[in-house]
């Protein structure tokens, strides 16, 4: 599933390439995503102009000049292709095609777990989709004191806690493992065992990882690719994720004795960590 850096990369690409422009037409080839695309979506947005792009959690929000906003979520396997001309061969998973004065946006989603809908702009953040979710990782309100207060009553593993969108949005499976490694915190520890100082470090390392991942265009592991068709390359900078049995960066251990980076399952997700560096 595209995580915060991948969604931010997509949003930035749309803003840079498509920009503020006219929506000339909308083609919907399949309405059946995890939530049905509204049947009147085409008539609602055709002829409107794009005013602004933003990201909230893992959603892209495109504000239009007719007081409506498009809301886009990539789901498990969704991606957006930006192109100057419509391809002669339309992929069977190209569910939504938006023609603008600056090119085409094509939404492809093989598993159809994504979401594509609209809402009045001034009501977007009142939608159920955005209720009960935590702060953005780069907001000032997401700090060590906030995280400490959130976690002090939670006994679940800290890896699961920082992936909980109620605590903080956008830190998915990959970046939770990477952040905890840099913070030197075992993903297995109960969340309520973290000290205030450890929470300060974890917030700092989470931001560091996310910033590096955004700069690298995200991580390409399975379905994700950038809107220009190229791959993200942050996977080449992973310290622990999907590196079980290998040495972690600057490791001096004998991995024949230690087994190297360990893999375990937390909250149903593969988790990677160094049991010697992460306590």
Backbone as JSON, one array per atom type, in Angstrom:
{
  "sequence": "XXXXXXXXXXXXXXXXXXXXXXXXXXXXXXXXXXXXXXXXXXXXXXXXXXXXXXXXXXXXXXXXXXXXXXXXXXXXXXXXXXXXXXXXXXXXXXXXXXXXXXXXXXXXXXXXXXXXXXXXXXXXXXXXXXXXXXXXXXXXXXXXXXXXXXXXXXXXXXXXXXXXXXXXXXXXXXXXXXXXXXXXXXXXXXXXXXXXXXXXXXXXXXXXXXXXXXXXXXXXXXXXXXXXXXXXXXXXXXXXXXXXXXXXXXXXXXXXXXXXXXXXXXXXXXXXXXXXXXX",
  "N": [[0.85, -1.2, 0.0], [0.62, 2.2, -0.88], [2.33, 4.49, 1.15], [2.72, 7.36, 3.36], [5.01, 8.86, 2.21], [4.9, 8.0, -0.49], [2.34, 8.8, -1.3], [2.57, 11.54, -0.91], [4.52, 12.06, -2.83], [3.1, 11.49, -5.18], [1.1, 13.44, -5.01], [2.67, 15.78, -5.17], [3.72, 15.49, -7.74], [1.4, 15.67, -9.33], [0.65, 18.29, -8.75], [2.82, 19.71, -9.79], [2.92, 18.93, -12.51], [0.3, 18.73, -13.68], [-1.1, 20.8, -12.37], [-2.8, 23.97, -11.76], [-5.59, 23.95, -13.51], [-7.96, 23.41, -16.23], [-10.55, 20.97, -16.03], [-11.36, 18.99, -18.56], [-12.74, 16.7, -19.32], [-14.12, 13.61, -18.04], [-13.64, 10.19, -17.76], [-15.1, 7.29, -16.71], [-14.43, 4.08, -16.18], [-14.94, 1.99, -14.49], [-17.0, 1.79, -11.8], [-16.88, 0.46, -9.46], [-15.19, 0.53, -6.86], [-13.74, 0.21, -3.54], [-15.56, 1.75, -2.3], [-18.35, 2.79, -4.0], [-17.84, 4.78, -6.88], [-19.33, 7.94, -7.15], [-22.18, 8.2, -9.25], [-22.78, 10.57, -10.46], [-20.43, 11.93, -10.68], [-18.91, 12.74, -12.93], [-20.47, 14.76, -14.15], [-20.41, 16.59, -12.13], [-17.77, 17.51, -11.92], [-16.68, 17.98, -14.44], [-15.6, 20.58, -16.51], [-14.94, 22.19, -14.42], [-12.29, 23.95, -12.69], [-9.03, 23.2, -11.44], [-7.91, 24.23, -8.32], [-6.19, 23.78, -6.16], [-3.94, 21.51, -4.45], [-3.7, 19.05, -1.93], [-2.52, 16.95, 0.77], [-3.9, 14.71, 3.1], [-3.29, 12.59, 5.64], [-3.3, 9.53, 4.05], [-4.65, 10.37, 1.88], [-5.3, 12.14, -1.14], [-6.3, 15.37, -1.85], [-8.06, 17.3, -4.05], [-8.76, 20.46, -4.75], [-11.43, 22.23, -6.24], [-12.72, 24.88, -8.38], [-15.41, 25.13, -8.12], [-16.42, 24.89, -5.63], [-16.27, 22.28, -4.83], [-14.42, 19.31, -3.93], [-12.16, 16.83, -5.03], [-11.54, 13.6, -3.75], [-9.08, 11.31, -3.13], [-7.82, 8.08, -2.79], [-5.29, 5.67, -2.75], [-5.55, 3.01, -2.02], [-4.68, -0.47, -1.8], [-3.18, -1.08, -4.07], [-3.25, 0.96, -5.87], [-2.4, 3.45, -8.37], [-1.31, 6.46, -10.01], [-1.1, 7.64, -13.25], [0.46, 10.09, -15.15], [0.11, 11.67, -18.21], [0.76, 13.09, -21.47], [-0.77, 12.48, -23.69], [-3.58, 10.38, -24.38], [-3.14, 6.93, -23.93], [-3.1, 4.53, -26.63], [-3.89, 1.96, -26.06], [-5.96, 1.1, -23.54], [-5.54, 0.16, -20.24], [-7.01, -2.6, -18.51], [-7.41, -2.1, -15.86], [-7.52, 0.59, -15.61], [-9.38, 2.68, -14.14], [-10.38, 5.28, -13.82], [-10.21, 8.13, -15.82], [-9.0, 11.28, -16.21], [-9.26, 14.05, -18.14], [-7.41, 16.89, -18.67], [-6.6, 20.35, -19.36], [-3.91, 20.34, -19.3], [-3.01, 17.78, -19.68], [-3.4, 14.2, -19.06], [-4.78, 12.43, -16.28], [-4.56, 9.28, -15.04], [-6.13, 6.8, -13.28], [-5.18, 3.83, -11.96], [-5.96, 0.69, -10.65], [-5.54, -2.36, -9.68], [-6.52, -4.04, -7.57], [-8.7, -2.69, -6.64], [-9.2, -1.47, -4.15], [-9.09, 1.13, -3.63], [-10.2, 4.61, -3.38], [-12.35, 7.0, -4.84], [-13.85, 9.94, -4.94], [-16.08, 12.74, -4.3], [-16.68, 15.84, -2.52], [-18.33, 18.63, -0.92], [-16.12, 21.34, -0.64], [-15.84, 22.78, 1.8], [-16.72, 20.93, 3.58], [-15.14, 18.73, 3.6], [-13.28, 17.85, 5.62], [-14.99, 17.16, 7.57], [-15.99, 14.77, 6.92], [-16.54, 11.25, 7.49], [-14.29, 9.8, 6.84], [-12.14, 11.3, 7.73], [-12.38, 11.56, 10.42], [-11.39, 11.25, 13.79], [-8.7, 10.75, 13.36], [-5.14, 11.04, 13.81], [-2.56, 13.62, 14.27], [-0.57, 15.06, 11.57], [2.7, 13.81, 10.74], [4.56, 15.88, 10.4], [3.52, 18.06, 11.62], [3.53, 20.55, 14.21], [2.14, 19.81, 16.44], [2.55, 17.12, 16.65], [4.66, 15.84, 18.65], [7.25, 14.91, 21.03], [6.16, 15.01, 23.64], [3.4, 14.9, 23.13], [3.26, 12.33, 21.92], [4.16, 10.7, 23.99], [2.13, 11.07, 25.92], [0.0, 9.96, 24.52], [0.79, 7.3, 24.29], [1.18, 6.28, 26.85], [-0.85, 4.86, 28.06], [-1.19, 2.66, 26.51], [-0.78, -0.69, 25.84], [-0.04, -2.25, 23.73], [2.35, -3.44, 21.21], [4.93, -1.09, 20.41], [5.44, -0.67, 17.72], [2.98, -1.29, 16.48], [1.48, 0.71, 17.64], [2.47, 3.17, 16.62], [1.73, 2.87, 14.05], [-0.93, 3.13, 14.17], [-3.5, 5.0, 13.02], [-4.94, 6.69, 14.59], [-3.22, 7.69, 16.42], [-1.05, 8.89, 15.04], [-0.88, 9.99, 11.7], [-0.14, 8.31, 8.6], [2.31, 6.94, 9.03], [3.29, 4.14, 7.93], [3.81, 0.58, 7.48], [6.47, 0.08, 6.42], [7.89, 2.45, 7.1], [7.56, 2.63, 9.81], [9.09, 0.48, 10.79], [11.63, 1.36, 9.93], [11.91, 3.83, 11.24], [11.86, 3.12, 13.96], [14.17, 1.61, 14.07], [16.21, 3.56, 13.64], [15.75, 5.06, 15.89], [16.54, 3.34, 17.84], [14.82, 1.68, 19.23], [13.11, -1.17, 20.24], [10.7, -2.81, 18.25], [9.02, -4.5, 19.54], [8.55, -3.71, 22.1], [6.3, -2.79, 24.73], [4.08, -0.12, 24.11], [3.57, 1.67, 26.2], [5.87, 1.61, 27.66], [7.77, 3.35, 26.81], [9.91, 6.08, 27.41], [9.7, 9.67, 27.99], [11.87, 10.9, 26.76], [12.61, 8.94, 24.9], [10.36, 9.03, 23.28], [10.64, 11.59, 22.23], [12.93, 11.18, 20.64], [11.97, 9.23, 18.87], [9.96, 10.61, 17.46], [11.56, 12.5, 16.17], [13.19, 10.81, 14.57], [11.27, 9.57, 13.0], [10.35, 11.67, 11.42], [12.72, 12.24, 10.09], [13.13, 9.9, 8.56], [10.82, 9.91, 6.96], [11.12, 12.31, 5.53], [13.46, 11.76, 4.04], [12.5, 9.64, 2.53], [10.47, 10.86, 1.0], [12.03, 12.62, -0.49], [13.34, 10.76, -2.03], [11.38, 9.84, -3.64], [9.71, 7.92, -2.62], [9.12, 4.39, -1.8], [9.56, 1.62, -3.88], [8.2, -1.42, -3.97], [6.29, -3.35, -4.71], [3.63, -2.72, -6.26], [3.8, 0.04, -6.47], [4.58, 2.95, -8.34], [6.0, 6.01, -9.53], [4.09, 8.88, -10.75], [5.15, 9.5, -13.26], [5.86, 7.13, -14.29], [8.28, 6.15, -13.49], [10.29, 4.49, -10.95], [10.14, 4.72, -7.37], [12.97, 5.18, -5.17], [13.68, 4.81, -2.51], [13.73, 2.36, -1.3], [16.27, 1.43, -1.7], [17.64, 2.58, 0.31], [16.78, 1.5, 2.64], [17.22, 0.49, 5.97], [16.55, -1.74, 7.57], [14.15, -2.89, 6.67], [12.71, -5.63, 5.07], [15.13, -6.99, 5.11], [15.89, -9.3, 6.43], [18.13, -11.46, 8.15], [20.38, -10.21, 7.19], [23.16, -7.92, 7.69], [22.77, -4.98, 9.67], [23.09, -1.41, 9.05], [26.44, -0.31, 9.52], [27.08, -2.46, 11.12], [28.78, -4.5, 13.48], [28.55, -7.01, 14.32], [28.76, -10.61, 14.53], [27.08, -12.15, 12.23], [26.62, -14.81, 11.86], [26.34, -15.79, 14.32], [24.45, -14.14, 15.5], [22.35, -14.05, 13.7], [21.66, -11.85, 12.3], [19.56, -9.2, 10.97], [16.31, -9.37, 12.25], [13.11, -10.9, 11.62], [9.72, -10.49, 12.36], [6.22, -10.82, 13.18], [3.95, -8.29, 13.67], [0.89, -7.09, 14.65], [-0.19, -8.29, 12.42], [1.54, -7.58, 10.38], [4.61, -7.69, 8.58], [7.62, -7.25, 10.3], [10.75, -5.74, 10.84], [13.89, -5.77, 12.48], [16.78, -4.99, 14.52], [17.92, -6.87, 17.07], [19.98, -6.3, 18.71], [20.74, -3.61, 18.5], [18.39, -2.33, 18.97], [16.5, -1.65, 21.7]],
  "CA": [[0.0, 0.0, 0.0], [1.36, 3.46, -0.81], [2.33, 5.14, 2.45], [2.76, 8.82, 3.27], [5.95, 9.4, 1.21], [4.45, 7.71, -1.84], [1.19, 9.66, -1.58], [3.1, 12.91, -1.04], [5.19, 12.12, -4.13], [2.05, 11.56, -6.2], [0.48, 14.77, -4.91], [3.62, 16.77, -5.67], [3.81, 15.33, -9.19], [0.18, 16.23, -9.9], [0.71, 19.75, -8.59], [3.85, 20.25, -10.67], [2.71, 18.61, -13.92], [-1.06, 19.11, -14.09], [-1.24, 22.15, -11.84], [-4.11, 24.61, -11.73], [-6.01, 23.88, -14.92], [-9.35, 23.05, -16.5], [-10.93, 19.57, -16.25], [-12.13, 19.0, -19.8], [-13.63, 15.54, -19.39], [-13.86, 12.51, -17.1], [-14.09, 8.89, -18.22], [-15.11, 6.32, -15.62], [-14.57, 2.74, -16.76], [-15.4, 1.06, -13.46], [-17.46, 2.52, -10.63], [-16.88, -0.43, -8.31], [-14.05, 0.48, -5.97], [-14.2, -0.22, -2.21], [-16.79, 2.54, -2.16], [-18.72, 3.11, -5.37], [-17.66, 6.14, -7.37], [-20.65, 8.53, -7.39], [-22.55, 8.16, -10.66], [-22.85, 11.92, -11.01], [-19.14, 12.58, -10.51], [-18.49, 13.4, -14.17], [-21.21, 16.01, -14.36], [-20.07, 17.51, -11.06], [-16.43, 18.09, -12.0], [-16.33, 18.38, -15.8], [-15.72, 22.02, -16.71], [-14.38, 22.91, -13.27], [-10.84, 24.13, -12.72], [-8.32, 22.8, -10.23], [-7.34, 25.37, -7.61], [-5.21, 23.46, -5.11], [-3.72, 20.1, -4.11], [-3.15, 18.82, -0.61], [-2.58, 15.57, 1.26], [-4.25, 14.49, 4.51], [-3.03, 11.16, 5.86], [-2.94, 8.9, 2.78], [-5.61, 10.86, 0.89], [-5.03, 13.33, -1.93], [-7.5, 16.21, -1.97], [-7.9, 18.26, -5.15], [-9.8, 21.49, -4.59], [-11.9, 22.77, -7.5], [-13.24, 26.25, -8.28], [-16.87, 25.09, -8.01], [-16.7, 24.59, -4.21], [-16.17, 20.84, -4.6], [-13.07, 18.76, -3.91], [-11.98, 15.41, -5.28], [-10.85, 12.89, -2.67], [-8.45, 10.19, -3.82], [-7.02, 7.19, -1.97], [-4.72, 4.66, -3.64], [-5.84, 1.65, -1.6], [-3.54, -1.38, -1.7], [-2.38, -1.23, -5.3], [-3.56, 2.04, -6.81], [-1.36, 4.37, -8.82], [-1.77, 7.47, -10.96], [-0.19, 7.9, -14.37], [0.28, 11.39, -15.8], [0.63, 11.6, -19.58], [0.32, 14.18, -22.36], [-1.78, 11.95, -24.61], [-4.21, 9.15, -23.92], [-2.57, 5.75, -24.6], [-4.0, 3.85, -27.57], [-4.41, 0.78, -25.38], [-6.35, 1.38, -22.17], [-5.4, -0.98, -19.35], [-8.3, -3.0, -17.94], [-7.51, -1.59, -14.49], [-7.59, 2.05, -15.66], [-10.78, 2.87, -13.77], [-10.78, 6.68, -13.97], [-9.33, 8.95, -16.67], [-9.36, 12.7, -16.16], [-8.6, 14.86, -19.17], [-7.31, 18.3, -18.32], [-5.94, 21.17, -20.38], [-2.46, 20.12, -19.2], [-2.69, 16.37, -19.8], [-4.32, 13.2, -18.52], [-4.52, 11.71, -15.03], [-5.18, 7.95, -15.17], [-6.11, 6.06, -12.02], [-5.13, 2.39, -12.18], [-6.05, 0.03, -9.34], [-5.89, -3.76, -9.92], [-7.29, -4.67, -6.49], [-9.91, -1.88, -6.46], [-9.41, -1.11, -2.76], [-8.94, 2.57, -3.51], [-11.4, 5.43, -3.26], [-12.37, 8.19, -5.68], [-15.15, 10.54, -4.7], [-16.03, 14.19, -4.15], [-17.49, 16.4, -1.43], [-18.17, 20.08, -0.82], [-14.8, 21.65, -0.09], [-15.89, 23.21, 3.2], [-17.17, 19.82, 4.42], [-14.24, 17.58, 3.41], [-12.68, 17.33, 6.84], [-16.06, 16.67, 8.44], [-16.37, 13.43, 6.48], [-16.15, 10.15, 8.38], [-12.94, 9.39, 6.46], [-11.12, 12.09, 8.41], [-12.71, 11.69, 11.83], [-10.69, 10.41, 14.75], [-7.32, 10.46, 12.99], [-4.17, 11.84, 14.54], [-1.88, 14.7, 13.57], [0.43, 14.74, 10.57], [4.02, 13.68, 11.36], [5.35, 17.11, 10.32], [2.87, 19.13, 12.37], [4.12, 20.85, 15.52], [1.4, 19.11, 17.49], [3.13, 15.79, 16.8], [5.96, 16.0, 19.31], [7.52, 13.87, 22.0], [5.21, 15.06, 24.75], [2.12, 14.38, 22.62], [3.35, 10.89, 21.72], [4.27, 10.08, 25.32], [0.79, 11.08, 26.53], [-0.84, 9.01, 23.77], [1.23, 5.91, 24.44], [1.37, 5.85, 28.23], [-1.92, 3.94, 28.47], [-1.34, 1.64, 25.48], [0.1, -1.82, 26.13], [0.29, -2.95, 22.5], [3.71, -3.14, 20.78], [5.09, 0.29, 19.93], [5.32, -0.67, 16.24], [1.55, -1.21, 16.16], [0.95, 1.98, 18.13], [2.78, 4.29, 15.73], [1.02, 2.66, 12.79], [-2.34, 3.41, 14.43], [-3.79, 6.33, 12.47], [-5.51, 7.53, 15.64], [-2.1, 8.3, 17.14], [-0.38, 9.74, 14.06], [-1.25, 9.48, 10.39], [0.83, 8.19, 7.51], [3.48, 6.11, 9.29], [2.88, 2.78, 7.63], [4.63, -0.55, 7.89], [7.88, 0.27, 6.07], [8.52, 3.57, 7.78], [7.56, 2.33, 11.24], [10.29, -0.33, 11.04], [12.83, 2.17, 9.72], [11.97, 4.86, 12.28], [12.21, 2.48, 15.23], [15.58, 1.24, 14.0], [17.02, 4.75, 13.84], [15.54, 5.51, 17.28], [17.11, 2.35, 18.74], [13.73, 1.16, 20.05], [12.59, -2.43, 19.74], [9.27, -2.73, 17.88], [8.27, -5.41, 20.4], [8.31, -3.13, 23.41], [4.97, -2.18, 24.96], [4.11, 1.32, 23.83], [3.57, 2.45, 27.44], [7.18, 1.52, 28.32], [8.66, 4.38, 26.29], [10.08, 7.3, 28.2], [9.49, 10.92, 27.25], [13.04, 11.11, 25.91], [12.51, 8.01, 23.77], [9.32, 9.55, 22.39], [11.25, 12.71, 21.5], [13.82, 10.63, 19.62], [11.16, 8.53, 17.87], [9.35, 11.64, 16.61], [12.63, 13.06, 15.33], [13.62, 9.82, 13.59], [10.16, 9.37, 12.07], [10.4, 12.78, 10.47], [13.93, 12.08, 9.27], [12.88, 8.82, 7.61], [9.8, 10.32, 6.01], [11.7, 13.34, 4.65], [14.37, 11.09, 3.11], [11.69, 8.83, 1.61], [9.82, 11.78, 0.06], [13.07, 13.1, -1.4], [13.69, 9.65, -2.91], [10.22, 9.45, -4.44], [9.02, 6.78, -2.01], [9.7, 3.05, -1.92], [8.91, 0.73, -4.82], [8.37, -2.82, -3.58], [5.41, -4.18, -5.54], [2.81, -2.03, -7.26], [3.97, 1.49, -6.53], [5.51, 3.67, -9.2], [5.68, 7.44, -9.56], [3.18, 9.2, -11.85], [5.81, 9.54, -14.57], [6.19, 5.76, -14.66], [9.53, 5.74, -12.87], [10.17, 3.87, -9.64], [10.78, 5.35, -6.23], [14.19, 4.44, -4.89], [14.04, 4.8, -1.09], [14.0, 0.98, -0.9], [17.72, 1.24, -1.72], [18.18, 3.17, 1.53], [16.22, 0.84, 3.81], [18.19, -0.07, 6.92], [16.14, -3.07, 8.06], [12.93, -3.43, 6.07], [12.91, -6.74, 4.14], [16.55, -7.36, 5.11], [16.11, -10.33, 7.45], [19.33, -12.26, 7.98], [21.49, -9.38, 6.75], [23.69, -6.98, 8.66], [22.21, -3.63, 9.62], [24.15, -0.45, 8.76], [27.56, -0.18, 10.46], [27.03, -3.6, 12.04], [30.04, -5.18, 13.78], [28.2, -8.31, 14.89], [28.96, -11.84, 13.75], [25.69, -12.55, 11.94], [26.5, -16.27, 11.95], [25.92, -16.05, 15.7], [23.27, -13.35, 15.85], [21.27, -14.21, 12.74], [21.42, -10.6, 11.59], [18.26, -8.54, 11.14], [15.25, -10.32, 12.56], [11.77, -10.65, 11.11], [8.62, -10.99, 13.16], [4.91, -10.3, 12.76], [3.26, -7.46, 14.66], [-0.4, -6.59, 14.14], [-0.4, -8.87, 11.1], [2.44, -7.01, 9.39], [6.02, -8.07, 8.7], [8.39, -6.25, 11.03], [12.17, -6.04, 10.76], [14.6, -5.02, 13.51], [18.03, -5.53, 15.05], [17.68, -7.07, 18.49], [21.15, -5.81, 19.47], [20.75, -2.15, 18.5], [17.07, -1.83, 19.37], [16.2, -2.14, 23.04]],
  "C": [[0.88, 1.25, 0.0], [1.22, 4.1, 0.57], [2.52, 6.64, 2.26], [3.76, 9.33, 2.24], [5.51, 9.16, -0.23], [3.27, 8.61, -2.23], [1.63, 11.12, -1.74], [3.8, 13.08, -2.38], [4.18, 12.25, -5.26], [1.42, 12.95, -6.2], [1.39, 15.85, -5.49], [3.74, 16.71, -7.2], [2.58, 15.9, -9.89], [0.22, 17.75, -9.87], [1.69, 20.37, -9.57], [3.5, 20.09, -12.14], [1.34, 19.05, -14.43], [-1.38, 20.52, -13.62], [-2.68, 22.65, -11.79], [-4.61, 24.73, -13.17], [-7.45, 23.41, -15.02], [-9.51, 21.53, -16.65], [-11.86, 19.54, -17.46], [-13.09, 17.82, -19.91], [-13.21, 14.51, -18.35], [-14.44, 11.24, -17.68], [-13.99, 7.91, -17.06], [-15.41, 4.95, -16.21], [-15.07, 1.71, -15.77], [-15.75, 1.86, -12.21], [-17.23, 1.74, -9.33], [-15.52, -0.52, -7.61], [-14.55, 0.06, -4.59], [-15.44, 0.55, -1.78], [-17.14, 3.01, -3.56], [-18.42, 4.57, -5.71], [-19.05, 6.73, -7.63], [-20.97, 8.59, -8.89], [-22.62, 9.54, -11.29], [-21.51, 12.65, -10.95], [-18.72, 13.36, -11.77], [-19.19, 14.74, -14.34], [-20.87, 17.05, -13.29], [-18.73, 18.21, -11.28], [-16.02, 18.49, -13.41], [-16.59, 19.88, -15.98], [-15.23, 22.85, -15.54], [-12.87, 23.04, -13.44], [-10.25, 23.73, -11.38], [-7.66, 24.02, -9.6], [-6.18, 25.01, -6.7], [-5.11, 21.95, -4.91], [-3.22, 20.03, -2.66], [-3.26, 17.34, -0.26], [-2.99, 15.6, 2.72], [-4.18, 13.0, 4.74], [-2.6, 10.55, 4.52], [-3.94, 9.26, 1.68], [-5.05, 12.07, 0.15], [-6.34, 14.08, -2.11], [-7.22, 17.27, -3.01], [-9.06, 19.24, -5.09], [-10.13, 22.11, -5.95], [-12.51, 24.17, -7.29], [-14.76, 26.3, -8.19], [-17.32, 24.69, -6.61], [-16.79, 23.1, -3.92], [-14.7, 20.44, -4.57], [-13.11, 17.28, -4.23], [-11.18, 14.82, -4.13], [-10.38, 11.56, -3.24], [-7.62, 9.39, -2.84], [-6.56, 6.03, -2.84], [-5.04, 3.22, -3.24], [-4.57, 0.82, -1.49], [-2.61, -1.3, -2.91], [-2.6, -0.1, -6.3], [-2.36, 2.89, -7.17], [-1.97, 5.33, -9.83], [-0.7, 7.68, -12.01], [-0.54, 9.26, -14.96], [0.87, 11.29, -17.2], [0.04, 12.74, -20.43], [-0.82, 13.74, -23.26], [-2.33, 10.64, -24.07], [-3.61, 7.96, -24.66], [-3.59, 5.1, -25.52], [-4.65, 2.64, -26.92], [-4.69, 1.12, -23.92], [-6.23, 0.1, -21.36], [-6.74, -1.31, -18.71], [-8.49, -2.49, -16.51], [-7.46, -0.06, -14.44], [-9.04, 2.46, -15.4], [-11.28, 4.3, -13.99], [-9.74, 7.41, -14.82], [-9.84, 10.38, -16.64], [-8.56, 13.45, -17.2], [-8.6, 16.31, -18.73], [-6.63, 19.06, -19.46], [-4.42, 20.97, -20.36], [-2.07, 18.64, -19.29], [-3.72, 15.48, -19.1], [-3.83, 12.67, -17.17], [-5.28, 10.39, -15.13], [-5.01, 7.2, -13.86], [-6.24, 4.58, -12.3], [-5.1, 1.7, -10.83], [-6.49, -1.42, -9.52], [-6.78, -4.38, -8.84], [-8.58, -3.92, -6.16], [-10.24, -1.61, -4.99], [-9.3, 0.39, -2.54], [-10.28, 3.28, -3.4], [-11.25, 6.65, -4.15], [-13.76, 8.79, -5.57], [-15.0, 12.06, -4.65], [-16.89, 14.61, -2.97], [-17.38, 17.91, -1.5], [-16.87, 20.41, -0.1], [-14.84, 22.01, 1.39], [-16.38, 22.11, 4.13], [-16.22, 18.62, 4.39], [-13.76, 17.0, 4.73], [-13.71, 16.98, 7.91], [-16.51, 15.27, 8.06], [-15.86, 12.38, 7.46], [-14.73, 9.69, 8.1], [-11.87, 10.06, 7.31], [-11.4, 12.28, 9.9], [-11.86, 10.75, 12.68], [-9.25, 10.09, 14.38], [-6.38, 11.46, 13.66], [-3.54, 12.94, 13.7], [-0.96, 14.17, 12.47], [1.8, 14.67, 11.24], [4.83, 14.97, 11.36], [4.7, 18.29, 11.04], [3.55, 19.33, 13.72], [3.41, 20.1, 16.64], [1.86, 17.67, 17.67], [4.54, 15.96, 17.35], [6.1, 14.92, 20.38], [6.53, 13.84, 23.15], [3.86, 14.51, 24.33], [2.18, 12.86, 22.53], [3.41, 10.16, 23.05], [2.89, 10.0, 25.99], [-0.14, 10.09, 25.85], [-0.49, 7.57, 24.12], [1.2, 5.4, 25.87], [0.27, 4.92, 28.75], [-2.12, 2.79, 27.47], [-0.3, 0.54, 25.68], [0.52, -2.58, 24.87], [1.73, -2.63, 22.09], [3.81, -1.75, 20.16], [4.99, 0.36, 18.41], [3.86, -0.53, 15.83], [0.99, 0.15, 16.55], [1.26, 3.13, 17.17], [2.21, 4.09, 14.33], [-0.47, 2.94, 12.94], [-2.63, 4.85, 14.01], [-4.47, 7.25, 13.48], [-4.41, 8.26, 16.42], [-1.33, 9.29, 16.26], [-0.67, 9.15, 12.68], [-0.02, 9.26, 9.51], [2.06, 7.37, 7.77], [3.06, 4.66, 9.12], [3.95, 1.76, 8.0], [6.12, -0.35, 7.63], [8.53, 1.3, 6.99], [8.47, 3.44, 9.3], [8.8, 1.51, 11.6], [11.55, 0.52, 10.95], [12.99, 3.22, 10.82], [12.41, 4.27, 13.61], [13.67, 2.04, 15.23], [16.47, 2.44, 14.3], [16.9, 5.28, 15.28], [16.13, 4.54, 18.29], [16.09, 1.73, 19.67], [13.21, -0.13, 19.44], [11.12, -2.3, 19.4], [8.4, -3.58, 18.78], [7.91, -4.8, 21.74], [6.87, -2.61, 23.56], [5.06, -0.66, 24.77], [4.22, 2.14, 25.12], [4.89, 2.35, 28.21], [8.14, 2.61, 27.85], [8.72, 5.58, 27.22], [9.8, 8.52, 27.34], [10.66, 11.15, 26.3], [13.01, 10.18, 24.7], [11.44, 8.46, 22.78], [9.84, 10.74, 21.59], [12.12, 12.2, 20.36], [13.01, 9.96, 18.51], [10.46, 9.52, 16.93], [10.39, 12.2, 15.65], [13.04, 12.08, 14.23], [12.52, 9.53, 12.57], [10.16, 10.45, 11.0], [11.59, 12.64, 9.54], [13.71, 11.04, 8.19], [11.89, 9.27, 6.54], [10.33, 11.37, 5.03], [12.62, 12.7, 3.61], [13.59, 10.28, 2.08], [10.99, 9.71, 0.58], [10.83, 12.28, -0.96], [13.47, 12.04, -2.42], [12.52, 9.19, -3.77], [9.5, 8.24, -3.91], [9.76, 5.47, -2.23], [8.9, 2.22, -2.91], [9.22, -0.71, -4.42], [7.52, -3.74, -4.44], [4.76, -3.31, -6.61], [3.17, -0.57, -7.47], [4.96, 1.92, -7.6], [5.06, 5.12, -9.23], [4.8, 7.74, -10.77], [3.83, 9.31, -13.22], [6.24, 8.16, -15.04], [7.49, 5.25, -14.08], [9.28, 5.17, -11.48], [10.75, 4.78, -8.57], [12.03, 4.56, -5.89], [14.59, 4.47, -3.42], [14.28, 3.37, -0.6], [15.51, 0.68, -0.9], [18.39, 1.8, -0.48], [17.61, 2.52, 2.79], [17.34, 0.28, 4.69], [17.83, -1.5, 7.32], [15.0, -3.7, 7.27], [13.27, -4.42, 4.96], [14.39, -7.15, 4.02], [16.85, -8.43, 6.16], [17.32, -11.19, 7.1], [20.55, -11.47, 7.54], [22.02, -8.52, 7.91], [22.96, -5.65, 8.54], [23.36, -2.65, 9.39], [25.17, -0.33, 9.88], [27.6, -1.3, 11.49], [28.43, -4.19, 12.22], [29.8, -6.57, 14.36], [28.63, -9.45, 13.96], [27.57, -12.39, 13.45], [25.52, -14.06, 11.93], [26.06, -16.68, 13.36], [24.6, -15.35, 16.02], [22.08, -13.58, 14.93], [20.93, -12.94, 11.98], [20.07, -9.97, 11.9], [17.17, -9.59, 11.29], [13.93, -9.91, 11.91], [10.75, -11.26, 12.06], [7.33, -10.4, 12.63], [4.28, -9.54, 13.91], [2.01, -6.88, 14.01], [-0.63, -7.06, 12.7], [0.54, -8.38, 10.02], [3.88, -7.46, 9.66], [6.81, -6.92, 9.31], [9.85, -6.68, 11.07], [12.92, -5.17, 11.76], [15.9, -5.72, 13.88], [17.88, -5.65, 16.56], [18.85, -6.61, 19.35], [21.17, -4.29, 19.55], [19.45, -1.55, 19.0], [16.66, -2.47, 20.69], [14.84, -1.66, 23.52]]
}
